[in-house]
Amino acid sequence: MTTRQKMPSPDSPFMPESADAFVDWRKAKLKDYPVNATALRVEVEDPRALSEAEQHRMLQVCRKTNMVIYASRLVGLADKQIPRRLGEQFGLVRLDSNLLADEDAVTSLQVVPEKSGRGYIPYSNRRLLWHTDGYYNPPERRVRAFVLHCVSPAAHGGENALLDPEIAYLRLRDENPEYIRALMAPDVMTIPANTEEGGENRPVQTGPVFSIDPATGSLHMRYTARTRSIEWKQDAVTQRAVKALEQLLAGGSPHVFHYRLAAGEGLLCNNVLHNRTEFADEVDKGITRLIYRARYYDRIRGTELNETSGAV
Ligand SMILES: [Fe+2]
């Protein structure tokens, strides 16, 4: 038997052994689950100061899907307080700062030739493969939530696909519970050390894809579809599990949402799986994509397992 760190209650629906709890949770999870991104959209006046009703509606959507899209009237307003204030209203206060984040730990995602030339794709206009944010972070800097706020969209492209990690877990477990065991193994996925020239070095990170947060009982997912700079455990079950996950993400599941953020809109989520299509700016016309991103160690308050519709 493998040693497990501080695992929560054995009754957790996310433990591979807990068949009954999973069945109950699964049923509740799929009941009335949204079928398109429109159902995730909540109109708000000002994300920096939500009304009680707006906040309540946003939280309700998050409880179901671990994400919500807000649509505000702050079109074209380049104010980094927007994601910060929004996050604070949902208990998101512990910001993660990455190597290239602006000094205040809110990152401006836009085409920056100097950065993209060094291989940091988020700063280019190229497509981004499926991932969760901070998959290369050590456990103490686990990214549990993030906010994307769109100041201005690209001239073309830049659409996101989004998938609730709980749905990914559920589908994989339906397919084969052994996949879940494999993806919960503490040595399943290794991100080699980052030896980027001129950059801060990042040590090797080995850890699970799926884990249960001991503090809240919530499911956490760590994943990247990249094939370079990642090493999967080499046993047969892991290989099949990774393939099944790739197929789930590529297969046009009805639970994969597609949305292109417009100016003044944003995404608040519990670090859901996401990708992005490539995009094109039209600099001569003044159309350039600018998205603010804030990453947090906190999870959205009120979406813990016992607070969601998945609870019995
Ligand atoms: Fe991301």
Residues whose N, C-alpha, C, O or C-beta is under 5 A from the ligand:
A	BS01	LIG	D133
